[in-house]
Amino acid sequence: MTRDALVASLVAICGRDAVLHRPEELLAYDCDAFTLERSAPGVVVLPISTEQVAGVVRLCHARGIPFVPRGAGTGLSGGCLSSPGGVMIALTRMTRIMDLDLRNRRATVEAGLVNLRLTQASTPDGLCYAPDPSSQMACTIGGNVAENSGGPHTLKYGVTTNHVLGLEVVLPDGEVVWLGGQTDDAAGYDLRGLMVGSEGTFGVVTQAVVRLVPIAPGVRTMLAVFGTVEAASEAVSALIAAGVLPAALEMMDRMIIQAVEAAFGLGLPQDAEAVLIVELDGLEAGLERAAHEAVAILNAHGAREVRLAQDEAERSRLWLARKKAVGCVGRLAPSKVTQDGVIPRSQLPPVLRRIAEIAMRHRVRIANVFHAGDGNLHPIILFDEKDPDQVRRVWAAGQEILEACLDVGGSITGEHGIGVEKRDMMPRMFTEADLDLMRRVRDVFNPEGLCNPGKLLPTAKSCVETTRRGRSSEATR
């Protein structure tokens, strides 16, 4: 099928204004937030309904054309890179809240709905959508489902899979199915759970039924200031060991603190080596006592100061510092790679020391801002991607960081996914038998390999050819 014929067929399905194919139109779609991997699609289509998505997928299936779903492009592992000449299905026009069922505390939404919009719609009725990635103001529900996204408050409330009841999915042959449903416990195999976190390799999610949770009636948010990263790390383990379960427990190191303060002037202590943002929530009865206990533990483990937010405005400023932290590193370097390893909380001090050693050895700067409460690290490697030597050192440092996580019994991803970035590290974490089983499961849904090919699993012949700057370009492998 010629490219002109493909464009004409897509226009017939979705309309002329929904099909992008000129080179300048495709530039914005050649990567996600992991900018070291780039691959421009042949065509981008922006459907407005499940029926249009199914029509596009049926066309691709019939013609043997690879396709990839995409949300807001905030992913950090190259999970929505297109195959060369492939079709990208951008779901950002599918933004409706189809049903807001307050009585049953659930909502049915389209995949392109921005995460924050759902909480904004339900907050007046005392409800919210709990998973809150740092990209909450931009990322979409469909993208969250693909990556099983987390966020600061998932320490207490769980990740995306804990809040998804049902999914409408366009399978790779164009069939539309519902997995799960409107109730907490669907009968039969948990295909809904299987779809969450599959990184778009099983089909295209077009709608989701999600759980809403009550907004806690009471909240206490505090900033604990430490003179060393080690002391802050020890305080994290001490809080959890004492039976204190914060709704969120986040760490920022000195480099991040200074970048945030330069950007927003929030009054953060720029001489601190680390700060913890600790948030407790629940019923007012007992919450004050829990806050006093948390403060005592933080002080006992080296906090030189603990600031308790006095009102909602002060609490909002603390969360502004955390949610905007990654974006603020643009003041420090023109490029960044954000890693996503997971470790046991007890291993925070030695692993953070090892990350500092890795930074020195590879002559790169690494800033740390992460979900300390559940050991989900996000070391941010700063560099200039126009310098091939820096890029090579960044790749080497990133791999060593993930190796360090594996060495202490951790994982190579907590919420960013595997995508193409960490695909070749999967054999370090799984046996060949494990990987073969995953391929067999994928092939049940995606036997032709057309739906988001080349992601998640290492293969002998990847369908994605990407340009890895600073390394030799990789052809199919």
HELIX and SHEET records of a PDB file:
HELIX    1   1 ARG A    3  CYS A   14  1                                  12    
HELIX    2   2 ARG A   16  ALA A   18  5                                   3    
HELIX    3   3 PRO A   23  LEU A   26  1                                   4    
HELIX    4   4 LEU A   27  TYR A   29  5                                   3    
HELIX    5   5 THR A   50  ARG A   63  1                                  14    
HELIX    6   6 ASN A  115  SER A  122  1                                   8    
HELIX    7   7 THR A  123  ASP A  125  5                                   3    
HELIX    8   8 ILE A  141  GLU A  147  1                                   7    
HELIX    9   9 THR A  154  TYR A  157  1                                   4    
HELIX   10  10 THR A  160  HIS A  163  5                                   4    
HELIX   11  11 LEU A  191  MET A  195  1                                   5    
HELIX   12  12 VAL A  229  ALA A  241  1                                  13    
HELIX   13  13 ARG A  254  PHE A  264  1                                  11    
HELIX   14  14 LEU A  287  ALA A  300  1                                  14    
HELIX   15  15 GLU A  312  LYS A  323  1                                  12    
HELIX   16  16 ALA A  325  CYS A  328  1                                   4    
HELIX   17  17 VAL A  329  ARG A  331  5                                   3    
HELIX   18  18 ARG A  345  GLN A  347  5                                   3    
HELIX   19  19 LEU A  348  HIS A  362  1                                  15    
HELIX   20  20 ALA A  372  ASP A  374  5                                   3    
HELIX   21  21 PRO A  388  ASP A  407  1                                  20    
HELIX   22  22 ARG A  423  MET A  425  5                                   3    
HELIX   23  23 MET A  426  MET A  429  1                                   4    
HELIX   24  24 GLU A  432  PHE A  445  1                                  14    
SHEET    1   A 4 VAL A  19  LEU A  20  0                                        
SHEET    2   A 4 VAL A  43  VAL A  45 -1                                        
SHEET    3   A 4 VAL A  87  ALA A  90  1                                        
SHEET    4   A 4 PHE A  67  ARG A  70  1                                        
SHEET    1   B 2 GLU A  37  ARG A  38  0                                        
SHEET    2   B 2 THR A 467  ARG A 468 -1                                        
SHEET    1   C 5 ILE A  97  ASP A 101  0                                        
SHEET    2   C 5 ARG A 106  GLU A 110 -1                                        
SHEET    3   C 5 VAL A 204  ARG A 211 -1                                        
SHEET    4   C 5 VAL A 164  VAL A 170 -1                                        
SHEET    5   C 5 VAL A 176  GLY A 180 -1                                        
SHEET    1   D 2 LEU A 127  CYS A 128  0                                        
SHEET    2   D 2 VAL A 213  PRO A 214 -1                                        
SHEET    1   E 7 ALA A 303  LEU A 308  0                                        
SHEET    2   E 7 GLY A 218  PHE A 226 -1                                        
SHEET    3   E 7 ALA A 274  GLY A 282 -1                                        
SHEET    4   E 7 ALA A 248  ASP A 253 -1                                        
SHEET    5   E 7 ARG A 365  PHE A 370 -1                                        
SHEET    6   E 7 PRO A 379  PHE A 383 -1                                        
SHEET    7   E 7 SER A 335  THR A 338 -1                                        
END                                                                             
